[in-house]
Amino acid sequence: MKKDESTLKKVVTGERMKTGNDYVKLLVTTEDYLITGKLLLPIPAVVENPTTENLLFYALNCGNMFMALHDCVISNRHNVEYQPEHVDYYNINLNIVHSCQILKD
């Protein structure tokens, strides 16, 4: 129970994420943008078989309207930019997401 409380505390207080299996790096595609960022995974106790893919599936399909990404790079799909936009925290409405892919580091 201690791990669950500490993870929840980090999310609520906005502390930096740890490196490890607490998050997964994603490429999110919308009609106009390509967004790469880190998605904080749910607590493994909420899923029967807590693999990275199952936790990602749960995070995207548990009825939430938005997905929160950290350390994002936002690029325009139609116009190549010299420097894409870097954002610390970004909320994405799941209704506009076309695809979501796990990236390897």
C-alpha distances in whole Angstrom, upper triangle without the diagonal:
4,5,5,6,9,10,11,12,15,16,17,18,20,19,21,19,18,21,19,18,16,19,22,26,28,32,32,36,37,41,42,39,37,34,31,28,24,22,18,17,14,11,12,10,13,15,17,18,16,20,21,23,21,18,22,23,20,20,24,25,22,24,24,27,26,25,24,25,25,28,30,34,36,39,42,43,47,48,47,46,46,43,40,38,35,32,29,27,29,28,30,31,30,34,35,34,36,34,31,31,28,30,30,30
4,5,5,6,9,10,11,12,14,15,16,18,17,18,17,16,19,18,17,15,19,22,25,28,31,32,36,37,41,41,38,37,33,31,27,24,22,18,17,15,12,13,12,15,18,20,21,18,21,21,24,23,20,22,25,22,21,25,26,24,26,25,28,27,25,24,25,24,26,29,33,35,39,41,43,46,47,46,45,45,42,39,37,33,31,27,26,28,28,30,31,31,34,36,34,37,34,31,31,28,30,29,29
4,6,5,6,9,10,11,12,14,15,16,15,16,14,13,15,14,13,11,15,18,22,24,28,29,32,34,38,38,35,33,30,27,24,20,18,15,13,12,9,10,10,13,15,17,18,15,17,18,21,19,16,19,21,19,18,22,24,22,24,23,26,24,22,21,21,21,23,26,30,32,35,38,39,43,44,42,41,42,38,36,34,30,28,25,23,25,25,27,29,28,32,33,31,33,31,28,27,25,26,26,25
4,6,5,6,9,10,11,12,14,15,15,16,14,14,17,16,14,12,15,18,21,23,27,27,31,32,36,36,34,32,28,26,23,19,17,13,12,10,7,9,9,11,14,16,17,14,17,17,20,18,15,17,19,17,16,20,21,18,21,20,23,22,20,19,20,20,23,25,29,31,34,37,38,42,42,42,41,41,38,35,33,30,27,24,22,24,23,25,26,25,29,31,29,31,29,26,26,24,26,26,26
4,6,5,6,9,10,10,12,14,14,16,15,15,18,18,17,14,17,20,23,25,29,29,32,34,37,38,35,33,30,28,24,21,19,15,14,12,10,13,12,14,17,19,21,18,21,20,23,21,18,20,22,20,18,22,23,20,22,21,24,23,21,20,21,20,23,26,30,32,35,38,39,43,43,43,41,42,39,36,33,30,27,24,22,24,23,26,27,27,30,32,30,33,32,28,29,27,28,28,28
4,5,5,6,9,10,10,12,11,12,11,12,15,15,15,12,15,19,21,24,27,28,32,33,37,37,34,32,28,26,22,19,17,14,14,13,11,13,14,16,18,21,22,19,20,20,23,22,18,20,23,20,19,22,24,22,24,22,25,23,21,19,19,18,21,24,28,30,33,36,38,41,42,41,39,40,36,34,31,28,25,21,20,22,23,25,27,27,31,32,30,33,31,28,28,25,26,26,26
4,5,5,6,9,10,11,10,11,9,10,13,13,12,9,11,15,18,20,24,24,28,29,33,33,30,28,25,23,19,15,14,10,10,9,8,11,12,13,16,19,19,16,18,17,19,19,15,17,19,17,15,19,21,19,21,19,21,19,17,15,16,15,18,21,24,27,30,33,34,38,39,38,36,37,33,31,28,25,22,19,17,19,19,22,23,23,27,28,26,29,27,24,24,22,23,23,23
4,5,5,6,9,10,10,12,11,13,16,16,15,12,14,17,20,21,25,24,28,29,32,33,30,29,25,23,20,17,14,11,11,10,9,12,13,13,16,20,21,18,20,19,21,20,16,17,20,17,15,18,20,17,19,17,19,18,16,15,16,16,19,21,25,27,30,33,35,38,39,38,37,38,34,31,29,26,22,19,17,19,18,21,22,22,26,27,26,29,27,24,25,23,25,26,25
4,5,5,6,8,8,11,11,13,16,17,17,14,15,19,21,23,26,26,30,31,34,34,31,30,26,25,21,18,16,13,14,13,12,16,16,17,20,23,24,21,23,21,24,23,19,20,23,20,18,21,23,21,22,20,22,20,18,16,17,16,19,22,26,28,31,34,36,39,40,39,37,38,34,31,29,25,22,19,17,19,19,22,24,25,28,29,28,31,30,27,28,26,27,27,27
4,6,5,6,5,7,8,10,13,15,15,11,13,16,18,20,24,24,27,29,32,32,29,27,23,22,18,15,14,11,12,12,12,16,17,18,20,23,24,20,21,20,22,22,18,19,22,20,17,20,23,21,22,20,21,19,17,14,15,13,16,19,22,25,28,31,33,36,37,36,34,34,31,28,25,22,19,15,14,17,17,20,23,23,27,28,26,29,28,25,25,23,24,24,23
4,6,5,7,9,8,11,14,16,15,11,12,15,17,18,21,21,25,25,29,29,26,25,21,20,16,13,12,9,11,11,11,15,16,16,19,22,23,19,21,19,21,20,16,17,19,17,14,17,20,18,19,16,18,15,13,11,12,11,15,17,21,22,26,29,30,34,34,34,32,33,29,26,24,21,17,14,12,14,14,17,19,20,23,24,23,26,25,22,23,21,22,24,23
4,6,8,11,12,15,18,19,19,15,16,19,21,22,24,24,27,27,31,30,28,27,24,23,19,17,15,12,14,13,14,18,19,18,21,25,26,22,24,22,24,23,20,20,22,20,17,19,21,19,20,17,18,16,15,13,15,14,17,19,23,24,28,31,33,36,36,36,34,35,31,28,25,22,19,16,14,15,15,18,20,21,25,26,25,28,27,25,26,25,26,27,27
4,6,9,11,14,17,19,20,16,17,20,21,23,26,25,29,29,32,32,29,28,24,23,20,17,16,14,16,16,17,20,21,21,24,28,28,25,26,24,26,26,22,22,25,23,20,22,25,23,23,20,21,19,18,15,16,14,17,19,23,25,28,31,33,37,36,36,34,34,30,28,25,22,18,15,14,16,17,20,22,24,27,28,27,31,30,27,28,26,27,28,27
4,7,9,12,15,17,18,14,14,17,18,20,22,22,25,26,29,28,26,25,21,20,16,14,14,12,15,15,16,20,22,22,24,27,28,24,25,22,24,25,21,20,23,22,18,21,23,22,23,19,20,17,15,12,12,11,13,16,19,21,25,28,30,33,33,32,30,30,27,24,21,18,15,11,10,13,14,18,20,22,25,25,25,28,27,24,25,23,24,25,23
4,6,9,13,15,16,13,14,17,18,20,23,23,27,28,31,30,27,26,22,20,16,14,14,12,15,16,16,20,21,22,24,27,27,24,24,22,24,25,21,21,24,23,20,22,25,24,25,22,23,20,18,14,14,11,13,16,20,22,26,29,31,34,34,33,31,31,27,25,22,19,16,12,12,15,17,20,23,24,28,28,27,30,28,25,25,23,23,24,22
4,7,9,12,14,11,11,14,15,18,20,21,25,26,30,29,25,23,20,17,14,11,12,11,14,16,17,19,22,22,24,27,26,23,23,20,23,24,20,20,23,22,19,22,25,24,25,22,23,20,17,14,12,9,10,14,17,20,23,27,29,32,32,30,28,28,24,22,20,16,14,10,11,14,16,19,23,24,27,27,25,28,26,23,23,21,20,20,19
4,7,9,10,7,8,11,12,15,18,20,23,25,29,28,25,22,19,16,12,9,10,8,11,13,14,16,19,20,21,24,23,19,19,16,19,20,17,17,20,19,17,19,22,22,24,21,22,19,16,13,11,9,10,14,17,20,23,27,28,32,32,30,29,29,25,23,21,17,15,12,12,15,16,19,22,22,26,26,24,26,24,21,20,18,17,18,16
4,6,8,7,8,11,13,16,20,22,25,28,31,31,27,24,21,18,14,11,12,10,12,14,14,16,18,20,21,23,22,18,18,16,19,20,17,17,21,21,18,21,24,24,26,23,25,22,19,16,14,12,13,16,19,22,25,29,30,34,34,32,30,30,27,25,23,20,18,15,15,18,20,22,25,25,29,29,26,28,26,22,21,18,18,17,15
4,7,7,8,10,11,15,18,20,24,27,30,30,26,23,20,17,14,11,12,11,12,15,15,16,19,21,21,23,22,18,17,14,18,19,17,17,21,21,19,21,24,24,27,25,26,23,19,17,15,13,13,16,18,22,24,28,29,33,33,31,29,29,26,24,23,19,18,16,17,19,21,22,25,25,29,29,26,27,25,21,19,16,15,14,12
4,6,7,9,11,15,18,21,24,27,31,31,27,24,21,17,15,11,12,11,11,14,13,14,17,19,18,20,18,15,13,11,15,17,14,15,19,19,18,20,23,23,26,24,26,23,20,18,16,14,15,18,20,23,26,29,30,34,34,32,31,31,28,26,25,22,21,18,19,21,22,23,26,25,29,29,26,27,24,20,18,15,14,13,12
4,5,7,10,13,17,19,23,26,29,30,26,23,20,17,15,11,11,9,8,11,11,10,14,15,15,17,15,11,10,8,12,13,11,12,15,15,14,17,20,20,23,21,24,21,18,17,15,15,16,18,21,23,26,29,29,33,34,32,32,32,29,27,26,23,22,19,19,20,21,22,24,23,27,27,24,25,22,18,16,13,13,13,12
4,7,10,13,17,18,22,25,28,29,25,23,19,17,13,10,9,6,6,8,8,9,13,14,14,17,16,12,12,9,13,13,10,11,15,14,13,16,18,18,21,19,21,19,15,14,13,12,14,16,19,22,25,28,29,33,33,32,31,32,28,26,24,21,20,17,16,18,18,19,22,21,25,25,22,24,22,18,17,14,15,15,14
4,7,9,13,15,19,21,25,25,22,19,16,13,10,6,5,4,5,9,10,11,15,15,15,18,17,13,12,9,11,13,10,9,13,13,11,13,17,17,19,17,19,16,13,11,10,10,11,13,16,18,21,24,25,29,30,28,28,28,25,22,21,18,17,15,14,15,15,16,19,18,22,22,19,21,18,14,13,11,11,12,12
4,6,10,12,16,19,22,23,19,16,14,11,8,6,5,7,7,11,13,13,17,17,16,19,17,13,11,8,9,12,10,8,12,13,11,13,16,17,19,18,19,16,13,12,10,10,12,12,15,17,19,22,22,26,27,26,25,26,24,21,20,18,17,15,15,15,16,16,18,17,21,20,17,18,15,11,10,7,8,9,10
4,7,10,13,16,20,20,16,13,10,7,6,4,6,9,10,14,17,17,21,20,19,22,20,17,15,11,12,15,13,10,14,16,13,14,18,19,21,19,20,17,13,12,9,9,10,10,11,14,16,19,19,23,24,22,22,23,20,17,17,15,15,14,14,14,15,15,18,17,20,19,16,17,14,10,9,6,5,7,8
4,6,10,13,16,17,13,10,8,5,6,6,7,10,11,15,18,18,22,21,20,23,21,18,16,12,12,14,13,10,12,15,13,12,16,18,19,17,17,15,11,11,9,10,11,10,11,12,14,16,16,20,21,20,20,22,19,16,16,15,14,15,14,13,13,12,15,14,17,16,12,13,10,7,6,5,5,9,10
4,7,10,13,13,10,7,6,5,7,9,10,14,15,18,21,22,25,24,23,25,23,21,19,15,14,17,16,13,15,17,15,14,17,20,21,19,18,15,13,13,10,12,12,10,10,10,11,13,13,16,18,17,17,19,17,14,15,14,14,16,15,13,14,12,15,14,16,14,11,11,8,6,5,6,7,10,12
4,7,10,11,8,6,5,6,8,10,11,14,15,18,22,23,26,24,23,26,24,22,20,16,15,17,16,13,14,16,14,12,15,18,18,16,15,13,10,12,10,13,13,10,10,10,11,12,12,15,17,17,18,20,18,15,15,15,14,16,14,12,12,9,11,10,12,10,7,8,6,5,7,9,10,14,15
4,7,8,6,5,6,9,12,14,14,18,19,22,25,26,29,27,26,28,27,25,23,20,18,20,19,16,16,19,17,14,17,20,20,18,16,14,13,14,13,16,16,13,12,10,10,10,9,12,15,15,16,19,18,15,15,16,16,18,17,14,14,11,12,11,12,9,6,5,5,6,9,12,13,16,18
4,6,5,6,8,11,14,16,16,20,21,23,27,28,31,28,27,30,29,27,26,22,20,22,22,18,18,20,18,15,17,20,19,17,15,14,13,15,14,17,18,14,13,11,11,10,9,11,14,15,17,20,19,15,15,17,17,19,17,14,13,10,10,10,10,6,5,5,7,9,12,15,16,20,22
4,6,9,11,15,17,20,20,23,25,27,31,32,34,32,31,34,33,31,29,26,24,26,25,21,21,23,21,18,20,23,22,20,17,16,16,18,18,20,21,17,16,13,12,9,8,9,13,15,16,20,20,16,17,19,19,22,20,17,16,13,12,12,11,7,8,7,10,13,15,19,20,23,25
4,7,10,14,16,20,20,24,25,28,32,33,36,33,33,36,34,32,31,27,26,28,27,23,23,25,23,20,23,25,24,22,19,17,17,18,17,19,19,15,14,10,9,6,5,7,9,12,13,17,16,13,14,16,17,20,19,16,15,13,13,14,14,10,10,10,12,14,16,19,20,23,24
4,6,10,13,16,17,21,23,25,29,30,33,31,31,34,32,30,28,25,23,25,24,21,22,24,21,19,21,24,23,21,18,16,15,16,14,16,16,12,10,7,6,5,5,8,10,11,12,15,14,10,11,13,14,17,16,13,13,11,13,14,14,10,10,10,11,12,14,17,17,20,21
4,7,10,14,15,19,20,23,27,28,31,29,29,31,30,27,25,22,21,23,22,18,20,22,20,17,21,23,23,21,19,16,15,15,13,14,14,10,8,6,5,6,6,10,11,11,12,14,13,10,11,12,13,16,15,13,14,12,14,14,15,12,10,10,10,10,11,13,13,16,17
4,7,10,12,15,17,20,24,25,28,27,26,29,28,25,23,20,19,21,20,16,18,20,17,16,19,21,21,19,17,14,12,12,9,11,10,7,6,5,6,9,10,13,14,14,13,16,13,10,10,10,10,12,12,10,11,10,13,13,15,12,10,11,11,9,10,12,12,15,15
4,7,10,13,15,19,22,23,26,25,25,28,26,23,21,17,17,20,18,15,17,19,17,16,19,21,22,20,19,16,13,12,8,9,8,5,5,7,9,12,13,16,17,15,15,16,14,11,11,10,10,11,11,10,12,12,15,15,17,15,13,14,12,10,9,10,9,12,12
4,7,10,12,16,19,20,24,23,23,26,24,21,19,16,16,18,16,13,16,18,15,15,18,20,21,18,18,14,11,9,5,6,5,4,7,9,12,15,16,20,20,19,18,19,16,13,12,10,9,9,9,9,11,11,15,15,18,16,14,16,14,11,11,10,9,12,11
4,6,9,13,15,17,20,20,20,23,21,18,17,13,14,16,14,11,15,16,13,14,17,18,20,17,18,14,10,9,5,5,6,7,10,12,15,19,20,23,24,23,22,22,19,16,15,13,11,10,9,10,12,12,16,15,19,18,16,18,15,12,12,10,10,11,11
4,6,9,13,14,17,16,17,20,19,15,15,11,12,13,11,8,12,12,9,10,14,15,16,14,15,12,8,7,5,7,9,10,13,15,18,20,21,25,26,25,24,25,22,19,18,15,14,12,10,10,10,11,14,13,17,17,14,17,14,11,11,10,11,13,14
4,7,9,12,15,14,15,18,17,14,14,11,13,13,10,9,12,12,9,11,14,14,16,14,15,13,9,8,7,8,11,13,16,18,21,24,25,28,29,28,28,29,25,22,21,18,16,13,11,12,12,14,16,15,19,20,17,20,18,14,15,13,14,15,16
4,7,8,11,11,11,14,14,10,10,8,10,10,6,7,10,9,7,10,13,12,15,13,16,14,11,10,11,12,15,16,19,21,23,26,27,30,31,31,30,31,28,25,24,21,19,17,15,15,15,15,17,16,20,20,18,20,18,14,14,12,14,16,16
4,6,8,7,9,12,13,10,11,10,12,10,6,8,10,8,7,10,12,11,13,12,15,14,12,12,13,14,18,19,22,24,27,29,29,33,34,34,33,35,32,29,27,24,22,20,17,17,16,17,18,17,20,22,20,22,20,17,17,16,18,19,20
4,5,6,8,11,12,9,11,11,13,11,8,11,13,10,10,14,15,13,16,15,19,18,15,15,16,17,20,22,25,27,30,32,33,37,38,37,37,38,35,32,30,27,25,22,20,21,20,21,22,20,24,26,23,25,23,20,20,18,20,21,22
4,5,6,8,8,5,8,9,12,9,7,11,12,10,11,15,15,14,17,17,21,20,18,18,19,20,22,24,27,29,31,34,34,38,39,38,38,39,36,33,32,29,27,25,23,23,22,23,24,22,25,27,24,26,23,20,20,18,20,20,22
4,6,7,9,7,11,13,14,12,10,14,14,12,13,16,16,14,18,18,22,21,20,20,21,23,26,27,30,32,35,37,37,41,42,42,41,43,40,37,35,32,30,27,25,26,24,25,25,24,27,29,27,28,26,23,23,21,24,24,25
4,7,9,8,11,13,14,10,9,12,12,9,10,14,13,11,14,15,19,19,17,18,20,22,25,26,29,30,33,35,35,39,41,40,40,42,39,35,34,32,29,27,24,24,22,23,23,21,24,26,24,26,24,21,22,20,23,24,26
4,6,5,9,10,11,7,7,10,10,8,10,13,12,11,15,16,20,20,18,20,21,23,26,26,29,30,33,35,34,38,40,39,40,41,39,35,34,32,30,28,25,25,23,23,23,21,24,26,23,25,22,20,20,19,22,23,24
4,6,9,12,12,9,10,13,12,11,14,16,15,14,18,19,23,23,22,23,24,26,29,30,32,33,36,38,37,41,43,42,43,44,42,38,37,35,33,31,29,29,27,27,27,24,26,29,26,27,25,22,22,21,24,24,26
4,6,9,10,7,9,12,11,11,14,16,16,15,19,20,24,24,22,23,23,25,28,28,31,32,34,36,35,39,41,40,41,42,40,37,36,34,32,30,29,28,27,26,27,24,27,28,25,26,23,21,20,18,21,21,23
4,7,8,6,6,10,10,10,12,14,15,15,18,19,22,22,19,20,20,22,24,25,28,29,31,34,33,37,39,38,38,39,37,34,33,31,29,27,25,25,24,24,25,22,25,27,24,25,22,19,18,16,18,19,20
4,5,5,6,9,10,11,12,14,15,16,20,20,23,22,19,20,19,21,23,23,26,27,29,32,31,35,36,35,36,37,34,32,31,29,28,26,25,25,24,23,24,22,25,26,23,23,20,17,15,13,15,15,17
4,6,5,6,9,10,10,12,14,15,19,18,21,19,16,17,16,17,19,20,22,23,25,28,27,31,33,32,32,33,31,28,27,25,24,23,21,21,21,20,22,19,22,23,20,20,17,14,12,9,12,12,14
4,5,5,6,9,10,11,12,14,17,17,19,18,16,17,17,19,20,20,22,23,25,27,26,30,31,31,31,33,31,28,28,26,25,24,22,21,21,19,20,17,20,21,18,18,14,11,10,9,12,13,16
4,5,5,6,9,10,10,11,15,16,18,18,16,18,18,20,22,22,25,26,27,29,28,32,34,34,34,36,34,30,30,28,27,25,23,23,21,20,21,18,20,22,19,19,16,14,13,12,15,17,19
4,5,5,6,9,10,10,14,14,17,16,13,15,15,17,20,20,23,24,26,28,28,31,33,33,33,35,32,29,28,26,24,22,20,20,19,18,19,16,20,21,18,19,17,14,13,12,15,16,18
4,5,5,6,9,10,13,12,15,13,11,12,13,15,18,17,20,20,23,25,24,28,30,29,30,31,29,26,25,23,21,20,18,17,16,15,16,13,16,17,14,16,13,10,10,9,12,14,17
4,6,5,6,8,11,12,14,14,12,15,15,18,21,20,22,23,24,26,25,28,31,31,31,33,31,28,27,26,24,23,21,19,18,16,16,13,15,17,14,15,12,10,11,11,15,17,20
4,5,5,5,9,10,13,13,12,14,15,18,21,21,24,24,26,28,27,31,33,33,33,35,33,30,28,27,25,23,21,19,17,16,16,13,16,18,16,17,15,13,14,14,18,20,22
4,6,6,9,8,11,10,8,10,12,15,18,18,21,21,23,25,25,29,31,31,31,33,30,26,25,23,21,20,17,16,14,13,13,11,14,16,14,16,14,12,13,13,16,19,20
4,6,8,7,9,9,7,11,12,16,19,18,20,20,22,23,23,26,28,29,29,31,29,25,24,23,21,20,17,15,13,11,11,8,11,13,10,12,11,9,12,13,16,19,21
4,6,7,9,11,10,14,16,19,22,21,24,23,25,26,25,28,31,32,32,35,32,29,28,27,25,24,21,19,16,14,13,10,12,14,12,14,13,12,15,16,19,22,24
4,6,9,11,11,14,17,20,23,23,25,25,27,28,28,31,34,34,35,37,34,31,29,28,25,24,21,19,16,15,14,11,14,17,15,17,17,15,18,18,22,24,26
4,7,9,11,14,17,20,24,23,26,25,27,28,28,31,33,34,34,37,34,31,29,28,25,24,21,19,15,14,12,10,11,15,15,17,17,16,19,20,24,27,28
4,6,7,11,14,17,21,20,22,22,24,25,26,28,31,31,31,34,31,27,25,25,22,21,17,15,12,11,9,8,10,13,13,16,16,15,18,19,22,25,27
4,7,10,13,17,20,19,21,20,22,23,23,26,28,29,29,32,29,26,23,23,20,20,16,14,10,8,6,6,7,10,11,14,15,15,18,20,23,26,27
4,7,10,13,16,15,18,17,19,20,21,24,26,27,26,29,26,22,20,19,17,16,13,10,6,5,5,5,8,10,10,14,14,13,16,18,20,23,24
4,7,10,13,12,15,15,18,19,20,23,25,25,25,27,24,20,18,17,15,14,11,8,6,5,7,7,10,11,10,13,13,11,14,14,17,20,21
4,7,10,10,13,14,17,19,20,24,25,25,24,25,22,19,16,15,12,10,7,6,4,6,9,10,14,14,13,16,15,13,15,15,17,19,19
4,7,7,10,11,15,17,19,22,23,22,21,22,19,16,14,12,9,8,6,5,6,8,11,12,15,15,13,16,15,12,13,13,14,16,16
4,6,9,11,15,18,20,23,24,23,21,22,18,15,13,10,8,5,5,6,9,11,15,16,19,18,17,19,18,15,16,14,14,16,15
4,7,10,13,17,19,22,22,20,18,19,15,13,11,7,6,4,6,8,12,13,17,18,21,20,18,20,19,16,16,15,14,15,14
4,6,10,13,15,19,18,17,15,16,13,10,8,6,5,6,7,7,10,11,15,16,19,17,15,17,16,14,14,14,13,15,14
4,7,10,12,16,15,13,12,13,10,6,6,5,6,9,10,10,13,13,17,18,20,17,16,17,16,15,15,15,13,16,15
4,7,9,12,12,11,10,12,10,6,5,6,8,11,11,10,12,12,15,16,18,15,14,15,15,14,15,16,15,18,18
4,6,9,8,8,7,10,8,5,7,9,11,15,15,13,15,14,17,18,19,16,14,15,15,15,16,17,16,19,19
4,6,6,7,7,11,10,8,9,12,14,18,18,15,17,15,17,18,18,15,14,14,15,16,17,19,19,22,22
4,6,7,9,13,13,11,13,15,17,20,20,18,18,16,18,18,18,14,13,13,13,15,16,19,18,21,22
4,7,9,13,14,13,15,18,20,23,23,20,21,19,20,21,20,16,16,15,17,18,20,22,22,25,25
4,6,10,11,11,13,16,19,22,23,21,22,20,22,23,23,19,19,18,19,21,21,24,23,25,25
4,7,9,9,12,15,18,21,22,21,23,21,23,24,25,21,20,20,20,21,21,23,21,23,23
4,5,6,9,12,15,19,20,19,22,21,23,25,25,22,21,21,21,22,22,23,21,23,23
4,7,10,12,16,19,21,21,24,23,26,27,28,25,24,24,24,24,24,25,22,24,23
4,7,9,12,16,18,18,21,21,24,26,27,24,23,23,23,22,22,23,21,22,21
4,6,10,13,15,14,17,17,20,22,23,20,19,20,20,19,19,20,18,20,19
4,6,10,12,11,14,15,18,20,22,19,18,20,20,19,20,20,19,21,20
4,7,9,10,14,15,18,20,23,20,19,21,20,19,19,19,18,19,18
4,6,7,11,13,16,18,21,19,18,21,20,18,19,19,18,20,19
4,7,11,13,17,19,22,20,19,22,21,19,20,19,18,20,18
4,7,10,14,16,19,18,17,20,19,17,19,18,18,20,19
4,7,10,12,15,14,14,17,17,15,17,17,18,20,20
4,7,9,12,12,12,15,16,14,17,18,19,22,22
4,6,9,8,8,12,12,12,15,16,18,21,22
4,5,6,7,11,12,13,16,18,20,24,25
4,5,5,9,10,10,14,16,19,22,24
4,6,8,11,12,16,19,21,25,27
4,6,9,11,15,18,20,24,25
4,6,7,11,14,16,20,22
4,7,10,14,16,20,22
4,7,10,13,16,19
4,7,10,13,16
4,6,10,13
4,7,10
4,6
4
